[in-house]
Amino acid sequence: MALLADRTDDVRTVSEVSSASLVRHTLIQTQRLLLRWVRNPITLLEALIIPCLLLIMLETVVGGQIRKFTGESALYGSVPMVTITGAVSGAISCGVLLGREREAGLLARFWVLPVHRASGLASRILAEGCRIFAGTLAIILVGYLLGFRFHQGLLATLLFLSIPVLFGLAFATVVTSVAVFTAKAALVEGITILTSLMMFFSTGFVPLAAYPQWIQPVVRNQPMSVAVDAMKALALEGPLARPLTLTLLWSVGAIVFFAIPATIGYRRASRR
């Protein structure tokens, strides 16, 4: 009888670290995160409602002036900018929730359960991607109602949709690396100051020529601007190689640089 119990424990141990368990546990935890975010009004507000209202406000207030200034619709700059803003705003809100789960000991409870250890971070990556993609589709739908259109074909459209996901995951990695080391919401939410500056000093807010000449190099090369320029080229027209390359460098660089601190911090927070 004892031998049978030992064999059962061995099988259970192997199954917990198998690839099949990783997939199953990741999907279960992803569903948990998505349901929690959907039921959290702050997350919905920052990731979906505010970006859509921001897009409508920008088109109403400055859309006409930008159209007169450039000769083209302001939506081809504001829609990409708002999708990026929605991605990073939602990441901040999710980072706050992660810090609260850490402080409440929920991460530690998952650590001692028969759950694949890698499924915690994997589920957050997958859930973030789903959230960003859904938010991007919602913003594009609002933009479509306002007059936004894709003019470069299906492949360019798919690449357009992938940029906010990549940018948002990179930013979420940064937020996660902060949230797992501190449960103070003020520290994570303080990142919104940086994202607000990035939004107001980007080529999606107003054209580059509208900024003072001394700050134009900063505006032109900052992460949000290059992502907006790449998305604008994919939707309408314009140079693509440079902004797309810089977007990949900024995003992949952030993921590589902050992935290790995020992983170490998540493991440490789970073992408290």
KOLLO-794372 format. One line per 3 residues: number of its first residue (from 1); their letters; for each residue x, y, z of C-alpha. Coordinates in steps of 0.5 Angstrom, whole numbers, plus 2048, in hexadecimal, padded with zeros to 3 digits. Layout:
BEGIN
NUM) a) X Y Z ~ ... $
***
This chain:
BEGIN
1) mal) 800 800 800 ~ 806 805 802 ~ 809 803 7FB $
4) lad) 803 805 7F7 ~ 802 80B 7FB ~ 80A 80D 7F9 $
7) rtd) 809 80B 7F2 ~ 802 810 7F2 ~ 806 815 7F5 $
10) dvr) 80C 815 7F0 ~ 807 815 7EA ~ 804 81B 7ED $
13) tvs) 80B 81E 7EE ~ 80C 81D 7E7 ~ 806 81F 7E4 $
16) evs) 806 826 7E8 ~ 80D 828 7E4 ~ 80B 825 7DD $
19) sas) 80A 829 7D7 ~ 802 827 7D7 ~ 801 829 7DE $
22) lvr) 805 830 7DC ~ 800 831 7D6 ~ 7FA 82F 7DB $
25) htl) 7FC 833 7E1 ~ 7FE 839 7DD ~ 7F7 839 7D9 $
28) iqt) 7F3 838 7E0 ~ 7F7 83E 7E3 ~ 7F6 842 7DD $
31) qrl) 7EF 841 7DD ~ 7EF 843 7E5 ~ 7F3 84A 7E3 $
34) llr) 7EE 84C 7DD ~ 7E8 84B 7E1 ~ 7EB 84F 7E7 $
37) wvr) 7ED 854 7E2 ~ 7E6 854 7DF ~ 7E3 855 7E6 $
40) npi) 7E7 85A 7E8 ~ 7E5 861 7E6 ~ 7EB 865 7E7 $
43) tll) 7EF 860 7E2 ~ 7E9 861 7DD ~ 7E9 868 7DE $
46) eal) 7F1 869 7DC ~ 7F1 864 7D7 ~ 7EB 865 7D3 $
49) iip) 7E6 86A 7D5 ~ 7EB 870 7D6 ~ 7EF 86F 7CF $
52) cll) 7E9 86F 7CB ~ 7E6 875 7CE ~ 7ED 878 7CD $
55) lim) 7ED 876 7C6 ~ 7E6 87A 7C5 ~ 7E9 880 7C9 $
58) let) 7EF 880 7C5 ~ 7EB 880 7BE ~ 7E6 885 7C1 $
61) vvg) 7EB 88A 7C3 ~ 7F1 88A 7BF ~ 7EF 886 7B9 $
64) gqi) 7ED 88B 7B5 ~ 7F3 88F 7B6 ~ 7F8 88A 7B5 $
67) rkf) 7F4 888 7AE ~ 7F5 88F 7AC ~ 7FD 88F 7AE $
70) tge) 7FF 889 7AB ~ 7F9 888 7A6 ~ 7F8 881 7A8 $
73) sal) 7F3 87E 7AE ~ 7F6 87E 7B5 ~ 7F3 877 7B6 $
76) ygs) 7F9 874 7B3 ~ 7FD 877 7B9 ~ 7F8 877 7BE $
79) vpm) 7F5 870 7BD ~ 7FC 86D 7BE ~ 7FE 871 7C4 $
82) vti) 7F8 870 7C8 ~ 7F9 868 7C7 ~ 800 869 7C9 $
85) tga) 7FD 86D 7CF ~ 7F8 868 7D1 ~ 7FD 862 7D1 $
88) vsg) 801 866 7D6 ~ 7FC 868 7DA ~ 7F9 861 7DB $
91) ais) 800 85F 7DD ~ 800 864 7E2 ~ 7F9 862 7E5 $
94) cgv) 7FB 85A 7E5 ~ 802 85C 7E8 ~ 7FE 85F 7EE $
97) llg) 7FA 859 7EE ~ 800 854 7EE ~ 803 858 7F4 $
100) rer) 7FD 857 7F8 ~ 7FD 850 7F7 ~ 804 84F 7F9 $
103) eag) 802 853 7FF ~ 7FC 84F 801 ~ 800 849 800 $
106) lla) 7FC 846 7FA ~ 803 845 7F6 ~ 806 841 7FC $
109) rfw) 7FF 83C 7FC ~ 800 83B 7F5 ~ 807 839 7F6 $
112) vlp) 806 833 7FB ~ 800 830 7F7 ~ 801 82B 7F2 $
115) vhr) 802 830 7EC ~ 807 831 7E7 ~ 80C 836 7EA $
118) asg) 80D 839 7E3 ~ 805 83A 7E2 ~ 805 840 7E6 $
121) las) 809 845 7E2 ~ 807 841 7DB ~ 7FF 842 7DD $
124) ril) 801 84A 7DE ~ 804 84B 7D7 ~ 7FF 847 7D4 $
127) aeg) 7F9 84B 7D7 ~ 7FD 852 7D6 ~ 7FD 850 7CF $
130) cri) 7F6 84E 7CE ~ 7F4 855 7D2 ~ 7F8 859 7CE $
133) fag) 7F6 856 7C7 ~ 7EE 857 7C9 ~ 7F0 85E 7CB $
136) tla) 7F3 85F 7C5 ~ 7ED 85C 7C1 ~ 7E8 861 7C5 $
139) iil) 7EC 867 7C4 ~ 7ED 865 7BC ~ 7E5 864 7BC $
142) vgy) 7E4 86B 7BF ~ 7E9 86E 7BA ~ 7E6 86B 7B4 $
145) llg) 7DF 86E 7B6 ~ 7E3 875 7B6 ~ 7E6 873 7AF $
148) frf) 7EC 86F 7B0 ~ 7EE 86A 7AB ~ 7F3 865 7A9 $
151) hqg) 7F7 867 7A2 ~ 7FD 862 7A2 ~ 7F9 85B 7A1 $
154) lla) 7F8 855 7A6 ~ 800 854 7A8 ~ 801 85B 7AA $
157) tll) 7FA 85B 7AE ~ 7FD 855 7B2 ~ 803 858 7B3 $
160) fls) 800 85E 7B6 ~ 7FC 85A 7BB ~ 802 856 7BD $
163) ipv) 806 85D 7BF ~ 802 85F 7C5 ~ 802 858 7C8 $
166) lfg) 809 858 7C7 ~ 80A 85F 7CA ~ 805 85D 7D0 $
169) laf) 809 857 7D2 ~ 80F 85A 7D2 ~ 80C 860 7D6 $
172) atv) 809 85A 7DB ~ 80F 857 7DC ~ 812 85D 7DF $
175) vts) 80C 85E 7E3 ~ 80C 857 7E5 ~ 813 858 7E7 $
178) vav) 811 85E 7EC ~ 80B 85B 7EE ~ 80E 854 7F1 $
181) fta) 813 858 7F5 ~ 80E 85D 7F8 ~ 807 85D 7FA $
184) kaa) 806 864 7FA ~ 801 866 7F5 ~ 804 86D 7F5 $
187) lve) 80B 86B 7F2 ~ 808 867 7ED ~ 803 86C 7EB $
190) git) 808 872 7EB ~ 80A 86F 7E4 ~ 804 872 7E1 $
193) ilt) 808 879 7E2 ~ 80D 876 7DD ~ 808 873 7D8 $
196) slm) 804 87A 7D8 ~ 80A 87D 7D6 ~ 80B 878 7D1 $
199) mff) 804 879 7CE ~ 804 881 7CE ~ 80B 881 7CB $
202) stg) 80A 87C 7C5 ~ 809 87D 7BE ~ 802 87A 7BF $
205) fvp) 800 880 7C3 ~ 802 885 7BE ~ 806 885 7B8 $
208) laa) 80E 885 7BA ~ 80E 88C 7B6 ~ 80A 88F 7BC $
211) ypq) 80F 88E 7C1 ~ 814 893 7C2 ~ 81B 891 7BE $
214) wiq) 81F 890 7C4 ~ 81A 88A 7C7 ~ 819 887 7C0 $
217) pvv) 81E 882 7C0 ~ 81C 87F 7C7 ~ 815 87F 7C5 $
220) rnq) 817 87B 7BE ~ 81B 876 7C1 ~ 817 874 7C8 $
223) pms) 813 86D 7C8 ~ 80C 870 7C7 ~ 80E 874 7C1 $
226) vav) 811 86F 7BD ~ 80C 86A 7BF ~ 807 86F 7BC $
229) dam) 80B 871 7B6 ~ 80B 869 7B5 ~ 804 868 7B5 $
232) kal) 802 86E 7B1 ~ 806 86C 7AC ~ 803 865 7AC $
235) ale) 7FC 868 7AC ~ 7FD 86E 7A7 ~ 804 86F 7A4 $
238) gpl) 80B 872 7A6 ~ 812 86F 7A8 ~ 811 868 7AB $
241) arp) 818 865 7AC ~ 81B 86A 7B1 ~ 815 86B 7B6 $
244) ltl) 814 863 7B6 ~ 81B 861 7B7 ~ 81B 866 7BD $
247) tll) 815 864 7C0 ~ 817 85D 7C0 ~ 81E 85F 7C3 $
250) wsv) 81A 863 7C8 ~ 815 85D 7CA ~ 81A 857 7CA $
253) gai) 81F 85B 7CE ~ 81A 85D 7D3 ~ 818 855 7D3 $
256) vff) 81F 853 7D4 ~ 821 858 7D9 ~ 81C 857 7DE $
259) aip) 81A 850 7DC ~ 81F 84D 7E1 ~ 81D 852 7E7 $
262) ati) 816 851 7E6 ~ 817 849 7E6 ~ 81B 849 7EC $
265) gyr) 817 84E 7F0 ~ 810 84A 7EE ~ 814 844 7F1 $
268) ras) 816 847 7F7 ~ 80F 84A 7F8 ~ 80C 843 7F7 $
271) rr) 810 840 7FD ~ 80F 846 802 $
***
